[in-house]
């Protein structure tokens, strides 16, 4: 059973009291508890099950402007007391940093918690197996599907309490249900895999198992017998599941720690044009049942909606307390990163995007590191399809795509097919000319 | 006798009887107990940014029947919690009849000392040294704008309690020291990271001012990249330097030779044992027995003694890497490759130190033989799609080769290749085998484990380079 708030609060208060007694001038305590259960199947048969039960505490002690933190999965009081002593001793040895502090009191979350982030539903293992089996059965209806890499269903429930010596004490439960199906298609000596998955706060919002299996099988089959194309510069359309990766690169490039250190190609770009003027990026933490929704960040600071990019202009960084002080800005509750991050819809139909040139490359899988956020250089391995006059002609693989994010941001054209499936979401995306490395 | 179960709400006899009772009818399984201490001390932007310590204890109970695995883990080492796990295992593995359950041979082999690297060097001296590293690195040139340095130390103690009372233990030290440097000149910025590590105390890597070499190397790479020009795009010959570039071997063939993918027939290599998968002269081993290396283990996480496993011998595929379950299902023996990140993770076949052995060529010959190509010296990381065999890795230090000579440094580019065919395109194997400096972490199904790689210089006929220049 997930530990209740009152139990966690009591533990947190005890640890806080002990930290104070042992010489901490300020402190914070984070206790998190999670229970997850998952099943995996393969070729429609049970492959395994995992149950995980974890309780963990992170203690941070400040001695003046000196700071240290300690974490432990053993919450026995005598053990914790020993660790608290060690934590304070370590803090005393650690050099002072005048920027070390808890967040300003006025920034703490004080609102109402009404985002529906927790679903009580408990799915028995046998039900989980039935659900995901149905997905694989659907996939196997296609004769090209010969094998699976495994499919699974997992249910995660967690609760946490954050307490600090400024009097903040709060936490909340959240849940996540996810299902994935990864299948292998084979034909004429070619073997390809692909997947589909769904992940939601509430069980009943998951995609239907049949849909998951259907999509996975279609994707895997469509990749069979790929060709390698010649190296050249071409228009590239990114599938939604890949287009969202550009948001992740963008987010790391505007995180206050990288801004403060100057390790980003977007340093000193606040209030300047970094995308073309049709692009808007929003981070919205208060979407009902949203995968990335939250009330406050890991420091207790309230997380509110941010327009990160308006008409192509960078309007905000993602700021935590420490790095905020370094760049003379207040935390905006992003110590835990972004919440629900998305590109607003563009004006183009998907059809127009893939028909924007006689020949375009459509990419629905990339691998490798991707973007270097210091220089903005972008280079990945990729696979997808050759599209001619808006028609998908044949699958392509073993190619590379390269460019620079400055240029990519400038040339980006967005579709109008945004959906909120994950915590980071993008509509389909066209980039006018990238270098394809092939034969 | 278990050291773990002292002072816990679970005594040894009770644990043993629960394990016996739950796993008696299974083909395999064990109770895995772990106590890991770890520390991280980070200097960043001229300051000690964090000094943190972590203590993680817990257990994982695993039952295996035929090809099914039931796993339950918790940080709460108590009778009540273990009983709940036992129930959970039994509910998944109904109708077990326990045909296999071969015992594991004991070993006295030791490839590292029993030492706690965290306690063996005081926090004060670690902090002082980080400050010295920072000063030294910044004094190298005025273009050095940022220095990040950190010490990562870990001491992992494990116990494996099997049904019938077999008990296996291991005590594993692991350290890593990283320095990353950002340089800026004429408006251009570049960074580079270099690190060292392995299963011994920090001091083994720091003595005789060896730490300066870490800074020198990071600076050299970053500075070189300030002059780099855009990479070409398209297929060309590639010369790989010795040592760390062997992550190509790890990605291109290593993962595809792990037992699970082959038992499930999802690896392109599953029906190629005994067949030619690489050029003559290519021999690749996976070795868990090299002294104090990052990927070495006395026993794997199932208790099996590690060994030196020949994967490919003179171009012919010989063996897969196995844990007990996949070995049993493929009617062979575990090679001691059963590993897990922690008690929170299930066992899978994983690599240890994956190495290509020496051939007869020199690096000079290789470069001389190339009209147009690239010379790749260091990589940032890689990835593979087991099923299609396609793999990528990212160059962090590379040069163009023009008419048999090394030319300008090139901007970081992705290289992409095809696992089964790339090793058939090896034209020359060097005589300068080197192991990596001890920094590798391999990710698979969400689990990270420390690994090593090694290789001599190598010339590959044809790979696709992901640059911007046509």
Interface residues (C-beta under 8 A of the other chain):
Chain A: X39 X42 X45 X46 X47 X48 X49 X50 X51 X52 X53 X54 X55 X56 X67 X68 X69 X70 X71 X72 X73 X74 X79 X83 X86 X87 X90 X91 X93 X94 X95 X97 X125 X147 X149 X150 X184 X191 X192 X193 X223 X226 X228 X231 X232 X233 X260 X261 X262 X263 X326 X367 X368 X369 X372 X374 X375 X377 X379 X380 X381 X383 X397 X398 X399 X400 X401 X402 X403 X404 X435 X436 X437 X438 X439
Chain B: X44 X45 X47 X48 X49 X50 X51 X52 X53 X54 X55 X56 X57 X58 X67 X68 X69 X70 X71 X72 X73 X74 X75 X76 X81 X84 X85 X88 X91 X92 X123 X124 X127 X145 X146 X182 X184 X188 X189 X190 X191 X231 X233 X234 X235 X264 X265 X266 X268 X344 X346 X380 X381 X382 X383 X385 X386 X387 X388 X390 X391 X392 X393 X394 X411 X412 X413 X414 X416 X417 X418 X464 X465 X466 X467 X468 X469 X470
